C-alpha cells in the first residue's frame, strides 16, 4: 500500500474508501459513522474533538486498512 496522509483526510472519505475503518471509530466510542459532520471534518479535527492522540489513531486506521487490503487479496486468489 502506498503512503497517504490520513490526518488531513475527511473522515467521511476515509470510511467510504475503507469501510472497515468504521469499526475503529466505533471501538474508540466515536460517533463518526453516521455523523452528519463526517463529510466535513478532517481526521485531525475529529481526534482533537475527542481528545485522541492523532498519531496513535492514524496507526490504528492504517492497521485496519492494511488488514482490509489483505483480506481482499486473499478473497481474489
N, C-alpha and C positions, 0 to 999 in steps of 0.2 A: 504494500500500500504506500502510496506517495504521501509525503508530509503535507499537511494543510493546517491552517490556523483556525482552530475551533473557537478560541476565545473571542474573536470578533465576528463569528457567525451568528446569525439569527437563530434562536432556539427552535422556532418552528421549522426552519430549513434543515437543521440538524436532525430533528425527529422524522421529517419527511424523507430525507436521503438515507438515514439509517434508523429504521423503525425500532430496532432492538434497544436503542438508547433510551427510549421511553421508560424502560424498566429501571434504568439507573436513576432517572429523575424521581421515579416513584420510591425507590429504596431510600433516597435521601429526603423523603417526605416533601418533595417539591410539587407544586400544583401545575407545573408546566404542561404536561399532557392534558389537553383540553382547555387550557387557559386562554382567554381572549387576548392576552398580551404576548403570547408566544411568537406570533408573527412579527412583533415589533422590537423585542428586546434581544440584545446580544447575550451570549453566554456569560461574558464578564459582568454585565449588568445584573443578570439573574443571580450569579454567585454572590455578588455584593449584597443584593437584596436579601438573600437567605443566610448571609454570614458564612459562606463556604469558601474554603481556600480554592482559588481558581485553578492553580496548577494541579492540585490533587484531583479535582473533579474532571479536569481535562484528561488526566491519565485514566480515570475510571471510564470515561466515554471512549477513549482510544482502545482500551481493552475490550469494551463492548463491541465496538466497530470491528476490531480485528477478529473477534470471535464470530461475529455475524458473517464476515467475509470468508472465514474458514469453513463455516457451516455451509455456505452457498457453494463453495468449491467442491466440498465433499458430495453434495447432492447432484452436482453436474457430472462427476466422474462415476 
